[in-house]
Amino acid sequence: MTAGPAARAPEEAQAVYLDCNATAPLLAECAAAMAEEAATARGNPSSLHALGRRARAVVDAAREAVARLVGAAPEAVAFTSGGTEANVWALRAAFAGNGAAGGLAVSAVEHPSILETARDLERHGVALQVLPVDARGRLAPFGLEPGTRLLAAMAANNETGTLFDVPALAAAAHAAGARLHCDAVQALGKVPVDVVAWDVDSCAVSAHKIGGPQGIGALVTRPGLGVEPLLRGGGQEHGRRSGTENVMAIAGFGVAAQVAERDLAATAARMRALRDGLEADLLAALPDCAVQGDRERRLPNTASLGFAGVKGEALVVSLDAQGICVSTGSACSSGSGRPSHVLVAMGVPAGQLGGALRISLGPATTQAEVAVAVRAIVTAVRRLRALAA
Ligand code: PLP
């Protein structure tokens, strides 16, 4: 199965879906590839017979497509259950074997899969350094503590879209004798990801952020880097990650990677124009509205907005009632009632923290959908402000 033109599955045609950083709509091509897998007699990729060899070929083809998208060799890619497992694996592997020796540095705005694992490692004796960010979400100048073994820093922030300078971070880590693990889950498919040019030691990616299925991702590692398995058992993924491969999801990931590689430049330009227009329209229509993040170096699809005097949850509920799907911050912290750790780390003023909205566009987002969303947001913010007055 190869990629055809990008299209949305029919059930997603109804809503104005602007929450693609939480999960992107499943591409019709991926759904078709997965349906083909589901309809085909199944084999286990580890089986030697014909059906096993067929399943192995599906996994290998997808591995090649994912590897191409990140500029790696196929052997560098080990499939996981998603970005979370890839991040947890990279961190735990760095501190496996020799206990708590050496330190870990993470940026303050990492995904919870990094931050929570880092705190757990700290509870077990690993020295943890949390690197602060500035008001735009960029890493402030830092020096790694002596003995740092691993620096974990994301390529693109899931809430604000702010991009880190990954090659510079890799150089800083290597100069200090440390490795760099890069969470590229949000960068993938939206900006070029090149693990060789970036010189990262490991990199986490996930299918469902690029129109593939949920529950499948990969850890991409530098050739020769010994990575202790997180999951032991049957020795799949060349002994790196045990468990029978999720062939159907892997097939979908492979197709999503092909589509992303083919469409990235055109899609990014289109999304950037729509996102910039959306921000400009909202800023023009509403006072006390701010764009958060680094407006120069940002993902092309992400708008993080703060509306003073409004509760983000109330805004999301009001928009949902009109069929518009957006998020208050990261999906993980949505509904928790707590302000986003990313915006807190950036020092966003208290008045704007509660009214944070993340709007994230996808390849299929249209100008008409953006216009509907802008009108609905302006009306909802005015109404909620009037009620609060
Ligand atoms: N890293 C980042 C930056 C993310 O945005 C996410 C998902 O929200 C993850 C990691 C986790 O990926 P997954 O949902 O595949 O476990």
Residues whose N, C-alpha, C, O or C-beta is under 5 A from the ligand:
A	BS01	PLP	N21 A22 G82 G83 T84 E85 H111 A156 N158 D183 V185 Q186 S206 G217
